[in-house]
């Protein structure tokens, strides 16, 4: 018997793992209103190096304040996103009018338009089929950030 963090029980380990990932490591199909973004946050210690997915978000403020293995962001519109520390790649695809603040090993974008990136990365960003992107140095700060740098390479 497997018990998810919200108390739901499963007999099948695979079903449990899929459910727990969706519950704990995904923000999907949510939206705020113009001028009143929906805040979606993961506090320090809540991701603990797991991969994280963002998908189909509109007018949201996303705060991933913990280290993650990798992050995928797909189909975001008019969002502000902080990805505090990703030990691996951050993939951002099909996003429009967003601002991303990202610390990662590698940033990859595909089919993004009119987005701003405040970036700290071990490599140059990989930009595919995107337009109107702007880049500046990483500009986030919060108390736990310095202790969450998970990569030995310094990201």
PyMOL commands that set and color helices and strands:
alter all, ss='L'
color gray80, all
select helices_A, chain A and resi 13-24+145-147
alter helices_A, ss='H'
color red, helices_A
select strands_A, chain A and resi 2-3+9-10+26-31+38-42+52-58+60-68+71-77+80-93+99-110+116-121+126-128+134-137
alter strands_A, ss='S'
color yellow, strands_A
deselect
rebuild
show_as cartoon
